Amino acid sequence: MARTTIGVLGATGYTGRLIVEELRRLREPVVVAARNPDKLRHVAEATGFESLVADVADATSLDRLTGQCRVLINTAGPFIDYGEPVVRAAIANGCHYVDTTGEQPFMKAMLAHDALAQERGVAVVSALAFEIAVGDCAAAVAGAGFREISSVHLTYATRFHASQGTQRTIVRMLQTAGYAYERGAWVETPPASVVRTVDFPPPIGRVTAMSFPSAEVITIPRHLPVREVRAFIAVPAPVAHTVQWMSGPLTAALRGPLGRLATRAIGTDTGGPTESTRHADTFAILVEVRGIRQGAASVERLLVKGRDPYGLTATIAAYGAQRMTDAGYDRRGVLAPAAAFDPRALLDDLASAGVSYERLGAAAATA
Ligand SMILES: NC(=O)c1ccc[n+]([C@@H]2O[C@H](COP(=O)([O-])OP(=O)(O)OC[C@H]3O[C@@H](n4cnc5c(N)ncnc54)[C@H](OP(=O)(O)O)[C@@H]3O)[C@@H](O)[C@H]2O)c1
């Protein structure tokens, strides 16, 4: 395929604009796309890129977009509502697909397109973003060399300001089913079904962490021989216990008028943290792998640290799109980030964006 253009759908959004800027810095040929022509014209004028009005509700516009791109980066979420027609169009038109989702139900549903994507020679890679690509690739690095893995646990400790688009997606996710991976199967599990303490190295130290429906639960079993995957997020202990106690009624309320109220309060705009605020946001992800390595029970702990999750999302999505336009790129099917790219090379590439990772000593986490 000679096409080299990278398409960005959602180019007028908070994350889309950052991705477009990153691709411009990398001097890639780009076509910017979104549904609102006025907002799109501003982006096209500011960047000099070609533009194309495309709406996920208009299949012809998606065919036109994916028909002229080698790779499409999709940032139009919530993906559970808007994502599937875009994946279908990309596969039908022989265009590699990546997106910035972190939504479990969407990613689980997209596995149904694996056979067709393989047949068409197309790679479909969801969550090529801060969340989930970093944790997924870290788990692949930590889990290399294990013959059997009894569990992979990831714990996020973040200081993070969410864009309006992310806030709308979080409300949408709280209205849907969340999953853990238990005994080799995905099982519906409410948030905070497990609360535990986790020991990070200083300065973070010991934290209370509640389980939450992060999509490494969907990606990791696709590339590691694992029986259990759970993701946790560090929160104050009273929050963890309140969510544990309230998750049933809260989910039910969000499916009704409370959900509509929350979405209205967030608004329909594409705002987000200022540049200085997002640069100051930090994260640490602790990945713990337990299993059998070289015939013996073993634990591997990897700590990933970085900053600016939205800026990092732009770096990761652009990295993936660039690799997919490389002449030798031949991966196909619905793939986890760690299966679509070399996971260590991807993490190493993020060093320039301030990401570092290190192996830690024996596990100190307690259930
Ligand atoms: N996993 C991660 O780490 C991560 C990081 C960043 C973002 N995200 C996710 O990425 C998504 C985008 O976030 P954001 O903050 O950039 O949101 P946003 O600012 O609201 O941007 C959404 C973009 O999608 C476009 N769009 C919406 N509906 C569309 C439709 N029907 N057809 C075509 N385009 C449509 C919008 O275009 P219009 O101008 O036409 O409305 C806008 O350009 C969210 O789901 C967020 O959770 C995840």
The ligand as a MOL file (V3000), in Angstrom:
LIG
                    3D

  0  0  0     0  0            999 V3000
M  V30 BEGIN CTAB
M  V30 COUNTS 48 52 0 0 0
M  V30 BEGIN ATOM
M  V30 1 N -6.9400 6.7460 27.2930 0
M  V30 2 C -6.3860 7.9300 27.5150 0
M  V30 3 O -5.3540 8.0510 28.1670 0
M  V30 4 C -7.0480 9.1330 26.8990 0
M  V30 5 C -6.3310 10.3320 26.7480 0
M  V30 6 C -6.9790 11.3910 26.1210 0
M  V30 7 C -8.2900 11.2670 25.6870 0
M  V30 8 N -8.9550 10.0860 25.8690 0 CHG=1
M  V30 9 C -10.3410 9.9060 25.3600 0
M  V30 10 O -10.4070 10.4340 24.0440 0
M  V30 11 C -11.6970 10.9740 23.8170 0
M  V30 12 C -11.5600 12.4100 23.3450 0
M  V30 13 O -11.2330 13.2260 24.4350 0
M  V30 14 P -11.1400 14.8090 24.2160 0
M  V30 15 O -10.8950 15.4040 25.5280 0
M  V30 16 O -10.2100 15.1110 23.1090 0 CHG=-1
M  V30 17 O -12.6590 15.1180 23.7470 0
M  V30 18 P -13.2150 16.3770 22.9970 0
M  V30 19 O -12.3640 17.5560 23.2770 0
M  V30 20 O -14.6660 16.4580 23.3110 0
M  V30 21 O -13.0470 16.0330 21.4330 0
M  V30 22 C -13.8750 15.1350 20.7630 0
M  V30 23 C -13.6730 15.2800 19.2630 0
M  V30 24 O -14.5040 14.3020 18.6270 0
M  V30 25 C -15.2700 14.9600 17.6190 0
M  V30 26 N -16.5660 14.3250 17.4810 0
M  V30 27 C -17.5220 14.1800 18.4310 0
M  V30 28 N -18.5880 13.5560 17.9340 0
M  V30 29 C -18.2870 13.2940 16.6390 0
M  V30 30 C -18.9950 12.6800 15.5820 0
M  V30 31 N -20.2530 12.2420 15.7440 0
M  V30 32 N -18.3850 12.5480 14.3900 0
M  V30 33 C -17.1310 13.0240 14.1910 0
M  V30 34 N -16.4210 13.6480 15.1470 0
M  V30 35 C -17.0020 13.7670 16.3420 0
M  V30 36 C -15.4220 16.3850 18.0870 0
M  V30 37 O -15.6740 17.1810 16.9160 0
M  V30 38 P -16.7170 18.3990 16.8770 0
M  V30 39 O -15.9040 19.6000 17.0570 0
M  V30 40 O -17.3100 18.3230 15.5630 0
M  V30 41 O -17.6930 18.1900 18.0080 0
M  V30 42 C -14.0580 16.6220 18.7080 0
M  V30 43 O -13.1300 16.9640 17.6820 0
M  V30 44 C -12.4920 10.8010 25.1150 0
M  V30 45 O -13.2630 9.6230 25.0300 0
M  V30 46 C -11.3910 10.6320 26.1700 0
M  V30 47 O -11.8160 9.8780 27.2820 0
M  V30 48 C -8.3610 9.0400 26.4760 0
M  V30 END ATOM
M  V30 BEGIN BOND
M  V30 1 1 1 2
M  V30 2 2 2 3
M  V30 3 1 2 4
M  V30 4 1 4 5
M  V30 5 2 4 48
M  V30 6 2 5 6
M  V30 7 1 6 7
M  V30 8 2 7 8
M  V30 9 1 8 9
M  V30 10 1 8 48
M  V30 11 1 9 10
M  V30 12 1 9 46
M  V30 13 1 10 11
M  V30 14 1 11 12
M  V30 15 1 11 44
M  V30 16 1 12 13
M  V30 17 1 13 14
M  V30 18 2 14 15
M  V30 19 1 14 16
M  V30 20 1 14 17
M  V30 21 1 17 18
M  V30 22 2 18 19
M  V30 23 1 18 20
M  V30 24 1 18 21
M  V30 25 1 21 22
M  V30 26 1 22 23
M  V30 27 1 23 24
M  V30 28 1 23 42
M  V30 29 1 24 25
M  V30 30 1 25 26
M  V30 31 1 25 36
M  V30 32 1 26 27
M  V30 33 1 26 35
M  V30 34 2 27 28
M  V30 35 1 28 29
M  V30 36 1 29 30
M  V30 37 2 29 35
M  V30 38 1 30 31
M  V30 39 2 30 32
M  V30 40 1 32 33
M  V30 41 2 33 34
M  V30 42 1 34 35
M  V30 43 1 36 37
M  V30 44 1 36 42
M  V30 45 1 37 38
M  V30 46 2 38 39
M  V30 47 1 38 40
M  V30 48 1 38 41
M  V30 49 1 42 43
M  V30 50 1 44 45
M  V30 51 1 44 46
M  V30 52 1 46 47
M  V30 END BOND
M  V30 END CTAB
M  END
